[in-house]
Amino acid sequence: MNQIPANQPDKRRKPLLILEFSCLATLLLSMGWFSTQSSADNPISPAWLLVPAVASLGVFLSFIGLMYLRWVASATDDRRNRHKVIFALLAITLLGVWVYGIANTWISLNAR
């Protein structure tokens, strides 16, 4: 019988890495583009900020997915529950930081 080796990477790892680096490239390119387009006389539309917001969410979600594969999916059965709790706390913290950053950005744009 053919058995998959235990050290073979998970099939979900490659798509998550592609998503993470694609979103990271989009985030960096959009930030560079914004710096050349924006001026005091001609600010960019707040709707354009959805591009880096969605890209940064993609980076966070793919990082969280890779963290899940590394910590929870590869854990032994007797330690899996402990890893799930730690993973859940870290995932909630990361998403909370993202929401806080997006909310503060949106509030600062609407305060003008």
KEMAR-401129 format. One record per residue (C-alpha): residue number from 1; residue in three letters; x, y, z. Coordinates in steps of 0.001 Angstrom, whole numbers. Example, Ala and Ser with C-alpha at 12.3 -4.5 7.8 and 13.67 -1.06 7.14 Angstrom:
REM KEMAR-401129
+------+------+---------+---------+---------+
: resi : resn :      c1 :      c2 :      c3 :
+------+------+---------+---------+---------+
:    1 :  ALA :   12300 :   -4500 :    7800 :
:    2 :  SER :   13670 :   -1060 :    7140 :
+------+------+---------+---------+---------+
END
This chain:
REM KEMAR-401129
+------+------+---------+---------+---------+
: resi : resn :      c1 :      c2 :      c3 :
+------+------+---------+---------+---------+
:    1 :  MET :       0 :       0 :       0 :
:    2 :  ASN :    1126 :    3528 :    -736 :
:    3 :  GLN :    1287 :    5687 :    2354 :
:    4 :  ILE :    1924 :    9399 :    2432 :
:    5 :  PRO :    5053 :   10260 :    4418 :
:    6 :  ALA :    4387 :   12066 :    7678 :
:    7 :  ASN :    6731 :   14920 :    6799 :
:    8 :  GLN :    5036 :   15722 :    3465 :
:    9 :  PRO :    3643 :   19280 :    3426 :
:   10 :  ASP :    -103 :   19824 :    3593 :
:   11 :  LYS :   -1850 :   20444 :     254 :
:   12 :  ARG :   -3305 :   23694 :    1585 :
:   13 :  ARG :     122 :   25210 :    2231 :
:   14 :  LYS :     998 :   26184 :   -1355 :
:   15 :  PRO :   -2281 :   28039 :   -2090 :
:   16 :  LEU :   -1980 :   29880 :    1223 :
:   17 :  LEU :    1586 :   30937 :     417 :
:   18 :  ILE :     527 :   32105 :   -3044 :
:   19 :  LEU :   -2347 :   34072 :   -1528 :
:   20 :  GLU :    -133 :   35611 :    1144 :
:   21 :  PHE :    2576 :   36819 :   -1213 :
:   22 :  SER :      92 :   37973 :   -3864 :
:   23 :  CYS :   -1766 :   40034 :   -1277 :
:   24 :  LEU :    1500 :   41355 :     121 :
:   25 :  ALA :    2609 :   42447 :   -3364 :
:   26 :  THR :    -785 :   44091 :   -3950 :
:   27 :  LEU :    -531 :   45874 :    -610 :
:   28 :  LEU :    2963 :   47197 :   -1301 :
:   29 :  LEU :    2136 :   48237 :   -4872 :
:   30 :  SER :   -1022 :   50040 :   -3797 :
:   31 :  MET :     844 :   51888 :   -1059 :
:   32 :  GLY :    3508 :   52932 :   -3568 :
:   33 :  TRP :     874 :   54022 :   -6065 :
:   34 :  PHE :    -979 :   56023 :   -3408 :
:   35 :  SER :    2193 :   57881 :   -2457 :
:   36 :  THR :    2649 :   59065 :   -6061 :
:   37 :  GLN :   -1035 :   59940 :   -6652 :
:   38 :  SER :   -1876 :   61719 :   -3431 :
:   39 :  SER :   -1173 :   65371 :   -2711 :
:   40 :  ALA :   -2539 :   68008 :    -359 :
:   41 :  ASP :   -4542 :   69597 :   -3177 :
:   42 :  ASN :   -5797 :   66353 :   -4667 :
:   43 :  PRO :   -6344 :   63598 :   -2043 :
:   44 :  ILE :   -7260 :   60134 :   -3214 :
:   45 :  SER :  -10786 :   58865 :   -2840 :
:   46 :  PRO :  -11433 :   56883 :     359 :
:   47 :  ALA :  -12937 :   54105 :   -1789 :
:   48 :  TRP :   -9437 :   53358 :   -3117 :
:   49 :  LEU :   -8431 :   52404 :     410 :
:   50 :  LEU :  -10445 :   49218 :     -19 :
:   51 :  VAL :   -7596 :   47833 :   -2145 :
:   52 :  PRO :   -4947 :   47833 :     629 :
:   53 :  ALA :   -7582 :   46933 :    3242 :
:   54 :  VAL :   -8621 :   43792 :    1352 :
:   55 :  ALA :   -4992 :   42979 :     544 :
:   56 :  SER :   -3976 :   43290 :    4183 :
:   57 :  LEU :   -6910 :   41102 :    5203 :
:   58 :  GLY :   -5707 :   38504 :    2697 :
:   59 :  VAL :   -2218 :   38636 :    4222 :
:   60 :  PHE :   -3626 :   38202 :    7727 :
:   61 :  LEU :   -5985 :   35358 :    6770 :
:   62 :  SER :   -3344 :   33429 :    4866 :
:   63 :  PHE :    -879 :   33912 :    7724 :
:   64 :  ILE :   -3500 :   32612 :   10141 :
:   65 :  GLY :   -4148 :   29635 :    7829 :
:   66 :  LEU :    -445 :   28820 :    7674 :
:   67 :  MET :    -221 :   29189 :   11432 :
:   68 :  TYR :   -3100 :   26711 :   11776 :
:   69 :  LEU :   -1329 :   24180 :    9558 :
:   70 :  ARG :    1902 :   24578 :   11487 :
:   71 :  TRP :     507 :   24469 :   15034 :
:   72 :  VAL :   -2852 :   22712 :   15059 :
:   73 :  ALA :   -3019 :   20370 :   12081 :
:   74 :  SER :     436 :   18952 :   12756 :
:   75 :  ALA :     -39 :   18546 :   16532 :
:   76 :  THR :    -436 :   15164 :   18119 :
:   77 :  ASP :   -3907 :   14181 :   19304 :
:   78 :  ASP :   -3120 :   14595 :   22992 :
:   79 :  ARG :   -1874 :   18194 :   22507 :
:   80 :  ARG :   -4306 :   19305 :   19788 :
:   81 :  ASN :   -6869 :   20876 :   22153 :
:   82 :  ARG :   -4205 :   23015 :   23813 :
:   83 :  HIS :   -2915 :   24100 :   20409 :
:   84 :  LYS :   -6457 :   24969 :   19279 :
:   85 :  VAL :   -6967 :   27255 :   22274 :
:   86 :  ILE :   -3661 :   29043 :   21728 :
:   87 :  PHE :   -4338 :   29297 :   18007 :
:   88 :  ALA :   -7820 :   30737 :   18598 :
:   89 :  LEU :   -6426 :   33392 :   20949 :
:   90 :  LEU :   -3723 :   34394 :   18478 :
:   91 :  ALA :   -6132 :   34429 :   15526 :
:   92 :  ILE :   -8632 :   36595 :   17404 :
:   93 :  THR :   -5820 :   38941 :   18439 :
:   94 :  LEU :   -4510 :   39279 :   14877 :
:   95 :  LEU :   -7965 :   39919 :   13438 :
:   96 :  GLY :   -8672 :   42379 :   16249 :
:   97 :  VAL :   -5517 :   44325 :   15384 :
:   98 :  TRP :   -6609 :   44398 :   11733 :
:   99 :  VAL :  -10116 :   45630 :   12597 :
:  100 :  TYR :   -8684 :   48251 :   14965 :
:  101 :  GLY :   -6308 :   49548 :   12286 :
:  102 :  ILE :   -8984 :   49701 :    9597 :
:  103 :  ALA :  -11456 :   51379 :   11969 :
:  104 :  ASN :   -8909 :   54007 :   13059 :
:  105 :  THR :   -8000 :   54730 :    9445 :
:  106 :  TRP :  -11643 :   55134 :    8464 :
:  107 :  ILE :  -12388 :   57342 :   11475 :
:  108 :  SER :   -9400 :   59575 :   10755 :
:  109 :  LEU :  -10530 :   59991 :    7126 :
:  110 :  ASN :  -14053 :   60953 :    8162 :
:  111 :  ALA :  -12843 :   63386 :   10853 :
:  112 :  ARG :  -11645 :   65888 :    8233 :
+------+------+---------+---------+---------+
END
